[in-house]
Amino acid sequence: MLSYLSHLLQSLDVSCFAVLKHTYSHLVKNNMQLDINYIDKLDFLTAYSKAYTEAFKSENIKNGFAAARLMLFCPD
């Protein structure tokens, strides 16, 4: 990654990917409490899709850009 572009991608790291990591971790821990210690591809995709829909909401994306002090371009 080019050093002068890293601040543009930081907003997603602050909001969306942090929420994705936390939500997926929580789902895996819930499975472990149910004595499920192995996750196959189908289980991974199911948990990941739930975590993805929770993380990549429009409010999370907007909050990430606001936290990085970047304004989204809106010609209106």
C-alpha positions in Angstrom: 0.0 0.0 0.0 1.3 3.4 -0.8 2.1 5.5 2.3 0.1 8.5 1.2 -3.1 6.5 0.8 -3.2 4.6 4.1 -5.3 7.2 5.8 -8.0 6.7 3.2 -8.4 3.0 4.1 -8.0 3.5 7.8 -11.7 4.4 8.2 -12.7 0.9 7.2 -10.2 -0.6 9.6 -11.5 1.6 12.5 -15.1 0.7 12.0 -16.1 -2.1 9.8 -13.2 -4.6 10.1 -13.1 -4.1 13.9 -16.8 -4.9 14.2 -16.4 -7.8 11.8 -13.6 -9.3 13.9 -15.5 -8.8 17.1 -18.8 -10.2 15.8 -17.2 -13.3 14.2 -15.2 -14.0 17.4 -18.4 -13.8 19.4 -20.1 -16.3 17.1 -17.2 -18.7 17.3 -17.1 -18.4 21.1 -20.8 -19.2 21.2 -20.2 -22.4 19.2 -17.4 -23.4 21.6 -19.8 -23.0 24.5 -22.0 -25.5 22.7 -19.1 -27.9 22.6 -18.6 -27.3 18.8 -14.8 -27.3 18.5 -14.5 -27.8 14.7 -15.7 -25.3 12.1 -16.0 -26.6 8.5 -16.4 -24.4 5.4 -20.2 -24.3 5.7 -20.1 -23.2 9.4 -17.4 -20.6 8.5 -19.5 -19.1 5.7 -22.6 -19.1 7.8 -20.9 -17.3 10.7 -19.0 -15.0 8.4 -22.1 -13.9 6.5 -23.8 -13.0 9.8 -20.8 -11.1 11.0 -20.4 -9.3 7.6 -24.0 -8.1 7.6 -23.6 -6.8 11.1 -20.3 -5.1 10.4 -20.9 -3.5 7.0 -23.9 -1.4 7.8 -24.1 2.1 6.3 -24.0 3.6 9.8 -20.8 1.8 10.6 -19.2 2.9 7.3 -20.2 6.5 7.9 -19.0 6.4 11.5 -15.7 5.1 10.3 -15.1 7.9 7.9 -16.2 10.4 10.6 -13.7 8.9 13.1 -10.9 9.2 10.5 -12.0 12.8 9.8 -12.9 12.1 6.2 -16.1 13.4 4.6 -17.9 11.3 2.0 -18.4 13.0 -1.3 -22.0 13.8 -2.0 -22.6 16.2 -5.0 -26.1 16.9 -3.7 
